[in-house]
Amino acid sequence: MEIVRMSCCGSTWVGADRAHCCRRFAGCGAVFDDAPLFDTHRPRGTCVDPRTLDLAQTKNGIWLRPLDLAG
């Protein structure tokens, strides 16, 4: 199994399926577990604070659904 490390805008994460909200394109720099979570945090093309969306952040800074942490 190959571990894919990604980095951009000062953020680093593991996994090619993650969704990064790039600061270079007026984003917040956050990294989300998947594209649907990314879309949820930008409902009108503007970033919403992930903490207000009942998401949990891993120790590596990736935002995900709280039930994913129970896993």
C-alpha positions in Angstrom: 0.0 0.0 0.0 1.4 3.4 -1.0 0.9 6.4 1.3 0.2 9.5 -0.7 1.3 12.7 1.0 -0.1 16.0 -0.3 0.7 19.6 0.6 -0.4 23.0 -0.4 -0.7 26.5 1.3 1.3 25.3 4.3 -1.0 22.3 5.0 0.1 18.7 4.6 -2.2 15.6 4.7 -2.2 12.0 3.7 -4.7 10.7 1.1 -5.4 11.7 -2.4 -9.2 11.6 -1.8 -9.1 14.5 0.7 -10.5 17.9 -0.3 -8.3 20.9 0.3 -9.8 24.5 0.4 -6.8 26.3 -1.2 -5.8 29.7 0.1 -4.4 30.5 -3.3 -8.0 30.6 -4.6 -9.6 32.6 -1.7 -10.2 29.5 0.4 -9.6 28.9 4.1 -6.8 26.3 3.9 -8.7 23.6 5.6 -8.5 19.9 4.6 -11.7 17.8 4.6 -12.1 14.1 4.6 -14.0 14.1 1.3 -15.5 16.3 -1.4 -19.1 16.4 0.1 -17.7 17.8 3.3 -15.8 20.4 1.3 -19.0 21.3 -0.5 -20.9 21.6 2.8 -18.4 24.1 4.2 -18.8 26.4 1.0 -22.6 26.5 0.6 -22.6 29.8 -1.3 -19.0 29.8 -2.5 -17.7 31.3 0.7 -16.1 29.3 3.5 -18.0 28.5 6.7 -16.1 27.7 9.9 -16.0 23.8 10.1 -16.6 24.0 13.8 -20.1 25.4 13.2 -20.9 22.4 11.0 -20.6 19.7 13.8 -17.4 18.4 12.2 -14.5 17.0 14.2 -10.9 17.7 13.5 -8.2 14.9 13.7 -4.9 15.5 15.4 -3.5 16.0 11.9 -6.0 18.8 11.1 -8.4 17.0 8.8 -12.1 17.8 9.3 -14.4 14.8 9.2 -17.8 13.6 10.4 -17.8 12.8 14.1 -19.0 9.3 13.5 -15.9 8.7 11.3 -13.8 9.1 14.5 -15.7 6.3 16.3 -14.7 3.9 13.7 
